[in-house]
Amino acid sequence: MGCRYYSHNNNFRAKAYKMFDPREKIALFIDGANLYAAAKSLGFDIDYRKLLKAFQSRGYLLRAYYYTALVEDQEYSSIRPLIDWLDYNGYKVVTKPAKEFTDSAGRRKIKGNMDIELTIDAMELADSVDHFVIFSGDGDFRSLVEALQRRGRKVSVVSTMSTQPPMIADDLRRQADHFMDLKGLQGEIGRDASERPAPRQSVTARDHDEDDDTDY
């Protein structure tokens, strides 16, 4: 299925709203590490309060999920304040322990894949949601998008093609009904420069064509 691609042009916001029917029930599925990496590559921080409001204005926002893996043994995780804030401000936060190991070169590595959790939650809501919005460029989600479409659901994917290389896997972009470039959403969901930067992720997003292992 070919998707409609809306980039960061002057008409982006108007076109982006046309993707949504105000009668639709919408659910957001945010691959936290992947979205953080995409926004960082574009040079801005996500304001999650603005993000929630942006999609509440597009239809009936039924759920907003945020997925991230956490390192258990750290005395303090830099992402913990963000997790706590999201949990109290309209998001359903899904976490699991990240696995830490040392590779053959002696480098400390973190492995934290949330694909299964996100996929199960999305499929469980397939009968209740009209429009799924997945914030990730990970090509592994192409099969999920296809499965939701077979159930008659609309799926939009949010990532970016405005970086080199693009953060969005080409097969995921082509499978989605709509692709929204994160760069085009910056003015709507970006954190104001005067505000304190968002906490850093403790687990960075892997590239969409690579395995689950990331440098820490």
C-alpha positions in Angstrom: 0.0 0.0 0.0 1.5 3.4 -1.0 1.3 6.1 1.6 0.8 9.8 1.3 3.9 11.6 2.3 3.6 15.0 4.0 6.9 16.8 4.5 7.8 20.0 6.2 6.5 22.5 3.8 4.3 25.6 4.4 1.1 23.7 4.1 2.2 20.8 6.3 -0.2 21.5 9.2 -3.2 21.9 7.0 -2.4 18.7 5.1 -1.6 16.8 8.3 -5.0 17.6 9.7 -6.6 16.2 6.5 -5.2 12.8 7.4 -7.6 12.7 10.4 -11.4 12.6 10.6 -12.6 14.3 13.8 -14.9 11.4 14.4 -12.0 8.9 14.5 -10.9 7.2 17.7 -7.1 7.7 17.7 -4.4 5.9 19.6 -0.7 6.9 19.8 2.1 4.3 20.1 5.4 6.0 20.9 8.7 4.1 20.6 10.4 6.4 23.1 14.0 5.8 22.2 13.3 5.9 18.5 11.4 9.2 18.8 14.1 10.7 21.0 16.8 9.8 18.5 14.8 11.3 15.6 14.1 14.5 17.4 17.7 14.8 18.5 18.9 14.3 15.0 16.6 17.2 13.9 17.9 19.4 16.8 14.9 19.8 19.0 13.2 18.3 22.1 9.7 16.9 22.2 7.2 18.7 24.4 4.9 15.8 25.4 2.2 18.1 26.7 2.0 19.7 23.3 2.1 16.4 21.5 -0.9 15.1 23.5 -2.9 18.3 22.7 -1.9 18.2 19.0 -3.5 14.8 18.6 -6.4 15.5 20.9 -7.3 18.3 18.5 -7.3 15.9 15.5 -10.0 13.5 16.8 -11.0 11.5 19.9 -7.7 10.5 21.5 -8.5 7.2 23.2 -5.0 6.2 24.3 -1.4 7.4 24.2 1.3 4.8 24.9 5.0 5.4 25.6 7.4 2.5 25.5 11.0 2.5 26.8 13.4 0.1 28.4 15.2 1.0 31.7 18.5 0.0 33.2 17.6 -1.5 36.5 20.9 -1.3 38.3 21.4 2.5 37.9 20.9 4.5 41.1 19.4 7.3 39.0 18.1 7.1 35.5 18.0 10.4 33.6 14.8 9.3 32.0 12.9 8.7 35.2 11.6 12.2 35.7 10.1 12.1 32.2 8.6 8.6 32.8 7.0 9.9 36.0 5.6 13.0 34.3 4.1 11.0 31.4 2.5 8.6 33.8 0.7 11.4 35.6 -0.2 13.4 32.5 -2.3 11.3 30.2 0.2 8.7 28.9 0.2 4.9 29.5 3.9 4.2 30.1 5.2 0.7 29.4 8.6 -0.2 30.5 10.8 -3.2 31.0 14.3 -3.9 32.2 17.0 -3.3 29.6 19.7 -5.9 29.3 23.3 -4.8 29.8 26.3 -6.7 28.4 29.9 -6.3 27.2 30.6 -7.1 23.5 33.7 -8.8 22.1 35.4 -5.5 21.8 34.9 -4.8 25.5 32.3 -2.1 24.9 29.4 -1.7 27.3 26.1 -2.3 25.4 22.4 -1.9 26.2 19.7 -4.0 24.6 16.1 -2.8 25.1 13.6 -3.9 22.4 10.0 -2.9 23.0 8.6 -4.0 19.7 6.7 -7.0 21.1 5.0 -5.0 23.8 4.0 -2.2 21.4 2.7 -4.8 18.8 0.6 -6.7 21.4 -1.0 -3.5 22.8 -1.8 -2.3 19.3 -3.4 -5.5 18.2 -5.5 -5.7 21.4 -7.0 -2.3 20.5 -7.7 -3.2 16.9 -11.4 -3.4 17.5 -11.6 -0.2 19.4 -9.4 2.3 17.5 -10.0 3.7 14.0 -6.6 5.4 13.5 -3.3 4.2 14.8 -0.3 6.6 15.0 3.0 4.9 15.4 6.0 7.1 16.4 8.9 5.1 15.1 11.0 4.6 12.0 11.7 1.0 12.8 11.1 -1.3 9.8 10.2 -4.1 12.1 6.8 -2.4 12.5 5.8 -2.9 8.9 4.2 -6.2 9.7 2.2 -4.6 12.5 1.0 -1.9 10.1 -0.1 -4.4 7.5 -1.9 -6.5 10.1 -3.9 -3.5 11.4 -4.7 -2.5 7.8 -6.1 -6.0 7.2 -8.5 -5.3 10.1 -9.7 -2.2 8.3 -7.7 0.3 10.4 -5.9 3.4 9.3 -2.2 3.7 10.3 0.0 6.8 10.2 3.7 6.7 11.0 5.7 9.6 12.4 9.5 9.7 11.8 11.8 11.7 9.5 13.3 11.7 6.1 15.0 15.0 6.8 18.2 13.4 8.1 21.0 11.7 6.3 20.4 8.8 6.3 16.6 9.0 6.9 15.4 7.7 10.2 12.4 6.0 8.6 12.7 2.5 7.0 11.5 2.7 3.4 9.3 -0.4 3.6 7.6 1.0 6.7 6.9 4.4 5.1 5.5 2.7 2.0 3.2 0.4 4.0 1.7 3.1 6.1 -1.5 4.9 5.0 0.2 8.2 5.9 3.7 9.3 6.7 4.2 12.4 8.9 7.7 13.9 8.9 8.7 14.9 12.4 10.4 18.0 11.1 7.0 19.3 9.9 5.5 18.8 13.4 8.4 20.7 15.2 6.5 23.9 15.4 3.5 22.1 16.9 5.1 19.7 19.4 8.6 21.0 19.9 9.8 22.3 23.2 10.3 26.1 23.4 14.0 27.0 23.4 13.6 28.9 26.6 12.4 25.8 28.5 14.6 23.2 30.1 15.6 20.4 27.8 13.8 17.1 28.1 15.6 14.4 30.1 17.8 12.2 28.0 16.9 8.7 27.2 18.9 6.0 29.1 18.6 3.7 26.1 19.2 5.1 22.6 17.3 4.0 19.6 18.8 1.5 17.3 19.0 2.2 13.6 16.0 0.8 11.8 18.0 -1.7 9.8 20.3 -2.8 12.5 19.9 -5.2 15.5 18.8 -4.4 19.0 22.2 -3.6 20.4 23.1 0.1 21.0 26.1 1.8 22.5 25.5 3.2 25.9 
